[in-house]
């Protein structure tokens, strides 16, 4: 009779796996795809350089204020370092020039490259990332 009489009852346990976030964002420029993701050490480094929490930068962007290009490129440079070892800040500036020559803009850079870096780097919960995805689609439709 159950556990009291020394018999073991079989219990089925179901564990739901939490869906994982994307492993990295991608920036397509000059016919190449570059993987982007901020490591924790790079986030700490950037916050020290910028003297601001990186969430502050993106929260201003959500309110419609475009972050300064220098800040976006600096953060993008940090996100490129994980997969493109030895890349320099000047390389990112050159890449951005090429991106613009190919039809990109600061606004499309923010929605297609910059904000996705935050999504894959652990700044938002899954629900927040999904909400942001919807807002990004709406913003792209207005451009």
Secondary structure, DSSP 8 states (H G I E B T S, - for coil): -GGGGT----------------S-EEEEETTEEEEE---HHHHHHHHHHHTS-HHHHHHHHHTT----HHHHHHHHHHHHHTTSTT--HHHHHHHHHHHHHTT--HHHHIIIIIHHHHHHTTSS-HHHHHHHHHHHHHHHHH-
